[in-house]
Amino acid sequence: MKNLFSTSAVPFFLAATAVVISSSAFSPAHAASFTYNLDCVISGTVGTQSYSGGSTCAKVDTSFGTLTIKDNGTDAKKVDVVIDLAGTKKHKIQTFYLNYNDSKFNNNTLFQISAASPYAMGTNPITVKENNQKPAGYQGKLDLNINPSSTGATNDGFTATISLNNVDLNVADFNFKDTLNQIFAAVHIGNYGNNPGVSGANSIWVGSSSYYQAPPKIKYVPEPRITIALALFALGALALIKKTNSLQSSQQHC
């Protein structure tokens, strides 16, 4: 019977160990950010074309800006939301809506939000109702309604931090579409002049049906405890191989 721990078996053993490490010791890392393109109209006017909502967020050949969900730079349990509207100091963010992972909702899902300087939150900063937040004129429903302060002429940029008690928020849990499976987020834009980047006395409801840039590819990171355990196992096995071969060699010379 061939000795399982003979020298010839070493390459096979190391290859098998490598397979175990690669398949067991690595898990997908959390995505660092998602940036959505505000590329469809719920209700309002673009140029001479008017939209009235209903069950569709109409795709238009223009962008009203972007909305980004990303990891907070100082607290890993929090996420930041950043909105950048088309133009410079042209429009005003009146309110916006986000989605959250339905499987992680419960009756005590108490989100909090704080605006980054120079922005501020308005009255009722955040309202949370799972699958029950409707942008005006739209039949689809989202989860979080957030209200920045709308004082002043413009606030066409906005940055805030979202937290949930001691829960470790993951940006991927905001990467969900509404109940009609059309939009990731919705934004109500004021000071709007019937085209993105043009000021005026109107407002428009827009949504994000696509990514401004593709989500980052999934990266694989080692789980430290599993990696250490497998490494120790491999070292122990190699030591056993050497000891077994040494004993065999001694027996052959006796």
C-alpha positions, 0 to 999 in steps of 0.5 A, a space after each residue: 500500500 502506498 504511503 499517504 505521506 510519501 514525498 511524491 504525495 506532497 505536490 498533490 497535498 499542497 494543491 488540495 490545501 490551496 483549493 480548500 483555502 481558495 474556496 473556504 477562506 475567502 468571502 466577498 467584501 462589502 461594496 464601497 459605494 454605488 452611484 446612481 444616475 438620475 435619468 428618468 422622470 416621474 412627473 414634471 416637464 423636460 423641454 416641451 414634454 410633460 410627464 404625469 407619473 403613474 406606473 412609469 419613470 420615463 427614461 429621457 435622453 439627459 441626466 439630472 445628476 447623481 445620487 451616491 451611497 458610500 461607506 462613511 469615512 470615519 465610522 464603518 457602521 454608517 453610510 453617506 448619501 451624496 447628491 449632485 444635481 446638474 448645473 452649479 447652484 441652479 436647483 434645490 433638493 426638496 426631498 428624496 427617497 431611498 430603498 433598503 433591504 426588505 429582509 433587514 426591516 423590522 418594527 424597530 428600524 429607526 434610521 437617523 440622519 445628520 447633514 454635513 456642513 454646509 447643509 442642514 436637515 429640514 422638519 421631519 428629517 427622515 421618515 421610514 415606512 417599508 414599501 410605503 413611501 410614494 414620490 408624488 404622482 408615482 405608483 411605486 413605493 420606496 422605504 425612506 423619505 429624507 428631507 433636507 432644509 430647503 431654505 436659501 436659493 439653492 442646495 443643488 449639492 447635498 451630503 448627509 450621514 445615515 445611521 441605524 442604532 448600533 447596526 453595521 450598515 452596508 451600502 449594498 443594503 440600499 441597492 434595491 429598487 422600488 415595489 415596481 422594480 424601476 428605480 433605486 431612488 427618487 429626488 424632488 428638484 425645485 428651482 427648475 426651469 424645464 431642463 437640467 441645469 436651468 433655473 426656474 419656478 417649477 419643480 420636477 420629480 426624477 428617479 434613478 433607473 441605472 448606475 452612473 458607473 458600474 458597481 465595483 467588481 466583487 473583491 475577495 478578502 481572507 477570513 483571518 481565522 480560517 486562513 490561520 487555521 488552514 495554514 497551521 494545518 498545512 504546516 503540521 501536515 508537512 512536518 508529519 511528512 518529513 517525520 514519516 519519511 525520516 523514519 522510513 529512511 532510518 528503517 531502510 538503513 537498519 
